[in-house]
Amino acid sequence: MSLPKNCFNGSSINYPSPCTSSEGRLCEIFRDLPLWNEYFWRLGIELRKVSPGELSLVAANPTFVCWDSPERFREAATFLHILLTQHRCVTCVDVLVDKFWDHRQLICDALRESLNLRKLLLYGTFTDITPSRSIASALLHLNSLRELECKYIVFGHDFIEGLSEFLANTRSLTTLTMPDFSYEDEEDAVVFIQGLKRNKTLTTLSLNTSVLSPSKKRLTSLVLSRCAVSFADHLSENQTLRTLKVSISWACCFLAVHAMICALFGNKTLTKLSLVMFSLDDENIQHITRLLNQNRSLTSLNLNACLRRDEISRMDSFLVALTENETLEEVTLDSSLFKQHECRSFFKGLASNSSLKKVNVERLELEDMVDMFRVMQETGVEERFFVGTHHVLQDTIAALTECTFLSSVSLDSRSFRGLDPFFTALSLLPSCSHVTSLCLSLHENNGRVSSLIAQYITGTATLRKLDLFFFFIRSGDALDEATRELVHALSANKSIRWLRVSGFCFDATETQMMVDTLQSSRALCNVYLFQRNDESSNSSLIRKLSPTISSNYTLLSLSLDETCMLGNDWFTIDNVVCRNNSLVTRAADFVMGTRNKDYAAATELVRFNPGLVAKVQELATVDEHGAASRIKSSLESFSELDDFMRLAGVVKCSVSCHRRDGGQKQLVDLNRDCWLHLRQYIKVGDILDEL
C-alpha cells in the first residue's frame, strides 16, 4: 500500500514495516523523518528525535493547520494509526482532538496498542467538541504512561468518568496537567476527585479552581461544595503529591480556596505550591500566613501574578512568617504585595533566615528603588533577591545605573513626561552592563530615539533578550536613516539571543540585512518578526533565507505573520528549526551523562548554541558558567584517540594496528598533538554506522 505524495517534493511514504528498533540500533523510520514531517507539517505536528532511539510526535504549531478536506484528515489519521500501532520507538504523542474527531475511533484503537507511550497530550482549538469516553477508556491500556496533559478542550461527563477510572487504576502516571479545563457541574468535579483520591502514583498536579467551585454553583454561597470538601480531604490525606499548581478560574469561590489551603497545614509530603492569579485580601493572606507557620514540608511557594487587594493589615505578619519559616527555600511574589516600609522590614528579617535562598519578584515599580537597593546591601540580601522586570518610570530613572540587581528592564515612552527624560533613560543604558533583558515600547516617530537605541545595541555585550514595539509608521528620509541604523545594529550585535520586533516594516535593504543576520548568527536562538501590514516584506525574507538556512545550527524558533508561514520555502526553514531543537535536546542529554554516538555528534554540531547552555542550566540546576563548563568537559571526554574511536563505534576498547613491512606511520603512531590537530577536522558524525 502506498500512501499519498508529499506536497512539495512529490515523494511518497510507503506503508512502513514494523518497528526495527533494538538496543543500540535505530528504527528504519529515522531515515524517513524528513518525508514524514513534510506530510505532518500541514497539520502543525512533527516527529522529533528524543531519547536514544525514541521519537516524539509533537504539536509544533497547533494553531497552524492548513488542511480542511476530510480526505486529508483521514489519511493523516491512518498515518497516526500506523505510527502508534507499529512503532514502539514512538514514546510521546500530541493528539489534536477536534481535528481528528471524525476519526476518533481510529485514534482510540491506536492508543490502546501504544504500550510504550510515556507522554500524551490531548489538545484542541477551543471548539465545543469534547473527548469521548472511548479516548478515556484507551488510557486504561497505557501501562507505561507517565505524563498526561489536556489543553484547550472541553470535557464531557463520559470522558471525566473514564479519566477518573484511569486515575484510580494507573500504576505509572506521575504528572497530570489540566490548567485550562473548567468544570461546570459539581457532579463532574466530584467524580474527577474520586479518581484522584484513589490514585497512588501522582507526584505533580496542575489544575484550576473550578474543581473546587464549578461554574454552575452560586458564587455567593457560604457553604462549601461537596467537591471542595472532597478535594480538601484528598490533600490532607495524600502522601504522594510533591508539586501542586492551582490557577484561578472566573468562577472561583474563595471559601473553597481557603479550605484547600487549610488542608495543606498538616501535609508532610508537598514541597512545591503555586497559586496563580489569586486576588489577595486580608483573609487570603491570613490563610497563607497560617500555612507558612504550620506546614513543615514546603520548600517552594509561588504566588504567581497574585495581586494585592486594597490595604492588607495582616501583610506584616505574612512577611514575618516568610522570614521565620525554616523549610522554605524559594518564594515568588508580585511587587503589588509590597509597600515601601514593608520591604525594609522584610529585608532585615530575610537577613537572619539562612534557609530562604531565593526571593523572586516578578515586577518592581517602587519609586524609591535606589534606597531599597541600599537597604538590601546593608542587610546583605541582594544576592538572594531576583527581580523579574523593572518598569522604569520618570522618577526611577536613577535606579537604572545604581541598582545592579535589575537585570530585566522595560521602557515605555508614554511613561515619561516628554521625550527629554526618555532620552536620558536611553542614554544611561550603555553604562548598565547588568541589564540582560530589555523591552522598549516606542510611540514617537523620532530619529534620535532610534539612533540612541542603535548605539546601545551595537555596543552592548551583555544584553540577551530584546523586545521592540513600534507604535508608529516610519516616514521621512531622516527617520529612514535612523531606522536603517537600528537594523544595522541588530546585525552587528553578538550577544542577543532572543529578539522580537513588532510593528516595524523592513524595506528591501533591511530585509536582506536581516536575512544575512539570521543565516550567520551564532547568538540568535529565538526570533519573532511581526511587521505592520507588510506581507510582501516577510515573504521576501522567507524566500531569501530558505536556500542558505541549513548551515545555521543556532536558530531554535522563528515566527512571522501567519499568512507568510506557508509554502515550500517556509517548510525548509521550519525543518531546520526542528532539526536544531532536536540536536539541542540530544546534546543536553549527552552533557548530562547519556553516552551515545548520535548524542555526541549532536553536541559537536550545537556546542556553541546558547540554547544548549540554557537547557543544561535547566537540567543541572546550575548557572550559565556552570553549564558552559559541563559542556566543555563533555566534549573533552572524547577528544583522545581511544575515547573518540570507542564512542564512534569503531573499536570496543582501544585502537591497535597491524604492523606494516614498510614501517609507515599508522594511526596509533601519531603523538597526542598530531591527533588533536587531526581531530579538528573529524567529527563523530563523520564516522558511518555499520551497515
Buried (B, 14 or more C-beta within 10 A) or exposed (E): EEBBBBBBEEEEBEEBEEBBBEEEEBBBBBEBBBBBBBBBBBBBBBBBBBBBBBBBBBBBBBEBBEBEEEEBBBBBBBBBBBBBBBBBBBBBBBBBBBBBBEBBEBBBBBBBBBEBBBBBBBBBBEEEBBBBBBBBBBBBBBEBBBBBBBBBBBBBBBBBBBBBBBBBBBEEBBBBBBBBBBBBBBBBBBBBBBBBBEBEBBBBBBBBBBBBBBBEBEEEEEEBBBBBBBBBBBBBEBEBBBBBBBBBBEBBBBBBBBBBBBBBBEBEEBBBBBBBBBEBBBEBBBBBBBBBEBBEBBBBBBBBBBEBBEEBEBBBBBBBBBBBBEBBBBBBBBBBBBBEEBBBBBBBBBBEBEEBEBBBBBBBBBEBBBBBBBBBEEBEBBEBBBBBBBBBBBEBBEBBBEBBBBBBBBBBBEBBEEBEBBBBBBEBBBEBEBBBBBBBBBBEBBBBBBBBBBBBBBEBEEBBBBBBBBBBEBEEEEBBEBBBBBBBBBBEBEBBBBBBBBBBBBBEEBBBBBBBBBBEBEBBBBBBBBBBEBEEBBBBBBBBBBEEBEEBBBBBBBBBBEEBBBBEBBBBBBBBBBBBBBBBBBBBBBBBEBBBBBBBBBBBBBBEBBBBBBBBBEBBEBEEEBBBEBBEEBBEBBEBBBEBBBBBBEBEEEBEEEEEEEEEEEEEEBEEEEBEEEBEEEBBBEBEEEE
